[in-house]
Amino acid sequence: MDPLDRLRKSAKGKEALANKQSPSLTPALRTVMLVIYGDKTVEEFEDIAAKLPAGREAISRLVALGFLEIIPRPVPVEPPKKAAAEPAAAAAKGTSLLSRTLSGLTITKEAPPPPPPVEKLDETQLFANARVEFVAAAAALGLRGFSMQAAVEKAATSKELFALTNELGLSLEAAKGAKEREGFLRRVDALRARAR
C-alpha cells in the first residue's frame, strides 16, 4: 500500500457500519471507519488514525479485512517533448529561440505612474472610521469581549480608540487567531497613516 494511494469504504465496509452488531468491526475500528471520507491519501488517513485508540495500523487492518478499498494513485503522464523540436524549427526559419522570445516583449522607458495620494482624514472622519473598525473587532469577540466592547463604546476620540489597539488585538488573537489580529492591526495602521 503506497502512502499516496487513496482510500474509500468498500461495500463490505459500508454494510458493516450500517450493521452495528458486526463482530469483526470492533468499536475502535468502527471509529476509524467513520473518519474515512473525502479524498485523502493513505498517509493522511494514517495520521488521523494515529490520534485514535485503534492507532495508525488500523488502516492496514481495515484494508486486510476488506472494509476499505485502495485506489491506486494515478501515474503521471508526461507531455510530449516539443521543446527539443523548437530550436530545430527556429534554426530552419533562420531565427533563434532567444530572438523569438524577446520579439514578444515590449520595453518601455517610462516608469508606471505613482499611486494616487491617500486622502487624509480630519479628527471627526478618523474617529468615525476607526470606531467602525474597533466596534466590528470587539463584536467579533462575542461575550468574551464584553469589557472591550464597553471600552470601545466609552472612547470619545480616535486617540482613545487607538490606545485600545494592542489589548483588542491580543483579545482577537486569543479568540479568533493570529490572522484575525494581523488583519485588524493592518487596518488600524492604514487608518493611522491617514490622520492629518
C-alpha positions as a Python dict, from the first residue, in 0.01 Angstrom:
ca = {
    (1, 'M'): (0, 0, 0),
    (2, 'D'): (158, 323, -122),
    (3, 'P'): (124, 623, 117),
    (4, 'L'): (-2, 834, -175),
    (5, 'D'): (-279, 589, -271),
    (6, 'R'): (-635, 695, -191),
    (7, 'L'): (-881, 506, 32),
    (8, 'R'): (-1255, 457, 32),
    (9, 'K'): (-1504, 238, 215),
    (10, 'S'): (-1584, -87, 35),
    (11, 'A'): (-1939, -221, 5),
    (12, 'K'): (-1850, -463, 286),
    (13, 'G'): (-1728, -170, 498),
    (14, 'K'): (-2044, 32, 439),
    (15, 'E'): (-2256, -272, 529),
    (16, 'A'): (-2053, -333, 847),
    (17, 'L'): (-2103, 29, 953),
    (18, 'A'): (-2478, 2, 894),
    (19, 'N'): (-2491, -325, 1094),
    (20, 'K'): (-2391, -217, 1443),
    (21, 'Q'): (-2350, -583, 1553),
    (22, 'S'): (-2070, -673, 1307),
    (23, 'P'): (-1827, -887, 1513),
    (24, 'S'): (-1520, -818, 1302),
    (25, 'L'): (-1564, -440, 1327),
    (26, 'T'): (-1463, -357, 1684),
    (27, 'P'): (-1565, -21, 1834),
    (28, 'A'): (-1210, 114, 1785),
    (29, 'L'): (-1206, 8, 1417),
    (30, 'R'): (-1560, 143, 1373),
    (31, 'T'): (-1436, 483, 1491),
    (32, 'V'): (-1159, 474, 1229),
    (33, 'M'): (-1412, 375, 962),
    (34, 'L'): (-1621, 680, 1049),
    (35, 'V'): (-1334, 916, 968),
    (36, 'I'): (-1276, 763, 623),
    (37, 'Y'): (-1442, 1011, 391),
    (38, 'G'): (-1339, 1259, 127),
    (39, 'D'): (-1039, 1247, -99),
    (40, 'K'): (-738, 1181, 124),
    (41, 'T'): (-428, 966, 89),
    (42, 'V'): (-340, 658, 293),
    (43, 'E'): (-77, 865, 469),
    (44, 'E'): (-329, 1136, 565),
    (45, 'F'): (-576, 876, 699),
    (46, 'E'): (-297, 702, 893),
    (47, 'D'): (-208, 1035, 1055),
    (48, 'I'): (-572, 1080, 1157),
    (49, 'A'): (-597, 720, 1282),
    (50, 'A'): (-278, 765, 1487),
    (51, 'K'): (-472, 1008, 1708),
    (52, 'L'): (-746, 749, 1771),
    (53, 'P'): (-739, 450, 2010),
    (54, 'A'): (-701, 196, 1726),
    (55, 'G'): (-382, 368, 1608),
    (56, 'R'): (-207, 403, 1273),
    (57, 'E'): (-207, 28, 1197),
    (58, 'A'): (-590, 26, 1195),
    (59, 'I'): (-588, 140, 832),
    (60, 'S'): (-393, -165, 708),
    (61, 'R'): (-608, -391, 926),
    (62, 'L'): (-928, -249, 774),
    (63, 'V'): (-785, -300, 425),
    (64, 'A'): (-692, -661, 513),
    (65, 'L'): (-1044, -723, 646),
    (66, 'G'): (-1191, -587, 321),
    (67, 'F'): (-1365, -288, 482),
    (68, 'L'): (-1152, -37, 289),
    (69, 'E'): (-1051, -31, -77),
    (70, 'I'): (-726, 110, -209),
    (71, 'I'): (-749, 341, -508),
    (72, 'P'): (-402, 345, -665),
    (73, 'R'): (-265, 689, -732),
    (74, 'P'): (-271, 784, -1098),
    (75, 'V'): (56, 756, -1281),
    (76, 'P'): (154, 1100, -1414),
    (77, 'V'): (158, 1117, -1792),
    (78, 'E'): (448, 1310, -1936),
    (79, 'P'): (357, 1566, -2201),
    (80, 'P'): (516, 1518, -2542),
    (81, 'K'): (861, 1669, -2567),
    (82, 'K'): (833, 1952, -2813),
    (83, 'A'): (1099, 2173, -2653),
    (84, 'A'): (1372, 1982, -2838),
    (85, 'A'): (1194, 2033, -3168),
    (86, 'E'): (1153, 2411, -3120),
    (87, 'P'): (1522, 2512, -3160),
    (88, 'A'): (1548, 2299, -3473),
    (89, 'A'): (1235, 2460, -3619),
    (90, 'A'): (1366, 2807, -3526),
    (91, 'A'): (1700, 2736, -3691),
    (92, 'A'): (1521, 2621, -4003),
    (93, 'K'): (1331, 2952, -4012),
    (94, 'G'): (1652, 3146, -3958),
    (95, 'T'): (1563, 3287, -3615),
    (96, 'S'): (1696, 3188, -3276),
    (97, 'L'): (1475, 3083, -2989),
    (98, 'L'): (1603, 3382, -2789),
    (99, 'S'): (1512, 3635, -3057),
    (100, 'R'): (1164, 3485, -3097),
    (101, 'T'): (1115, 3501, -2720),
    (102, 'L'): (1234, 3862, -2700),
    (103, 'S'): (1026, 3969, -3001),
    (104, 'G'): (706, 3930, -2795),
    (105, 'L'): (826, 4163, -2517),
    (106, 'T'): (751, 4534, -2505),
    (107, 'I'): (1007, 4751, -2334),
    (108, 'T'): (900, 5093, -2212),
    (109, 'K'): (1128, 5366, -2082),
    (110, 'E'): (864, 5538, -1870),
    (111, 'A'): (804, 5432, -1511),
    (112, 'P'): (446, 5349, -1416),
    (113, 'P'): (254, 5641, -1269),
    (114, 'P'): (273, 5673, -890),
    (115, 'P'): (-32, 5563, -693),
    (116, 'P'): (-282, 5838, -616),
    (117, 'P'): (-221, 6015, -286),
    (118, 'V'): (-412, 5878, 12),
    (119, 'E'): (-683, 6114, 130),
    (120, 'K'): (-604, 6248, 477),
    (121, 'L'): (-881, 6241, 735),
    (122, 'D'): (-962, 6507, 992),
    (123, 'E'): (-1031, 6402, 1354),
    (124, 'T'): (-1406, 6359, 1302),
    (125, 'Q'): (-1362, 6140, 994),
    (126, 'L'): (-1077, 5946, 1153),
    (127, 'F'): (-1279, 5880, 1468),
    (128, 'A'): (-1583, 5767, 1266),
    (129, 'N'): (-1376, 5527, 1052),
    (130, 'A'): (-1174, 5397, 1347),
    (131, 'R'): (-1488, 5348, 1556),
    (132, 'V'): (-1641, 5126, 1285),
    (133, 'E'): (-1325, 4914, 1278),
    (134, 'F'): (-1297, 4886, 1658),
    (135, 'V'): (-1667, 4813, 1711),
    (136, 'A'): (-1651, 4533, 1450),
    (137, 'A'): (-1339, 4386, 1610),
    (138, 'A'): (-1486, 4397, 1961),
    (139, 'A'): (-1812, 4243, 1837),
    (140, 'A'): (-1614, 3956, 1683),
    (141, 'L'): (-1506, 3859, 2034),
    (142, 'G'): (-1862, 3771, 2134),
    (143, 'L'): (-1941, 3751, 2504),
    (144, 'R'): (-1570, 3725, 2587),
    (145, 'G'): (-1522, 4077, 2465),
    (146, 'F'): (-1787, 4248, 2674),
    (147, 'S'): (-1534, 4464, 2859),
    (148, 'M'): (-1358, 4550, 2531),
    (149, 'Q'): (-1693, 4647, 2377),
    (150, 'A'): (-1759, 4874, 2675),
    (151, 'A'): (-1414, 5036, 2640),
    (152, 'V'): (-1470, 5095, 2267),
    (153, 'E'): (-1813, 5249, 2338),
    (154, 'K'): (-1659, 5473, 2606),
    (155, 'A'): (-1385, 5610, 2375),
    (156, 'A'): (-1462, 5967, 2264),
    (157, 'T'): (-1162, 6036, 2037),
    (158, 'S'): (-955, 5847, 1784),
    (159, 'K'): (-660, 5873, 2024),
    (160, 'E'): (-859, 5686, 2291),
    (161, 'L'): (-960, 5421, 2036),
    (162, 'F'): (-602, 5376, 1914),
    (163, 'A'): (-492, 5332, 2277),
    (164, 'L'): (-703, 5011, 2280),
    (165, 'T'): (-529, 4865, 1972),
    (166, 'N'): (-286, 4628, 2146),
    (167, 'E'): (-533, 4499, 2404),
    (168, 'L'): (-804, 4444, 2142),
    (169, 'G'): (-552, 4284, 1905),
    (170, 'L'): (-441, 4035, 2171),
    (171, 'S'): (-803, 3954, 2255),
    (172, 'L'): (-874, 3895, 1887),
    (173, 'E'): (-576, 3664, 1861),
    (174, 'A'): (-691, 3462, 2162),
    (175, 'A'): (-1048, 3433, 2033),
    (176, 'K'): (-1004, 3415, 1655),
    (177, 'G'): (-637, 3351, 1581),
    (178, 'A'): (-327, 3538, 1467),
    (179, 'K'): (-462, 3605, 1116),
    (180, 'E'): (-759, 3798, 1255),
    (181, 'R'): (-526, 4003, 1480),
    (182, 'E'): (-286, 4081, 1194),
    (183, 'G'): (-571, 4193, 968),
    (184, 'F'): (-707, 4419, 1241),
    (185, 'L'): (-364, 4573, 1307),
    (186, 'R'): (-308, 4633, 933),
    (187, 'R'): (-642, 4814, 904),
    (188, 'V'): (-569, 5026, 1214),
    (189, 'D'): (-222, 5116, 1081),
    (190, 'A'): (-379, 5221, 750),
    (191, 'L'): (-621, 5447, 937),
    (192, 'R'): (-340, 5598, 1147),
    (193, 'A'): (-149, 5675, 826),
    (194, 'R'): (-445, 5879, 703),
    (195, 'A'): (-455, 6107, 1009),
    (196, 'R'): (-390, 6477, 946),
}
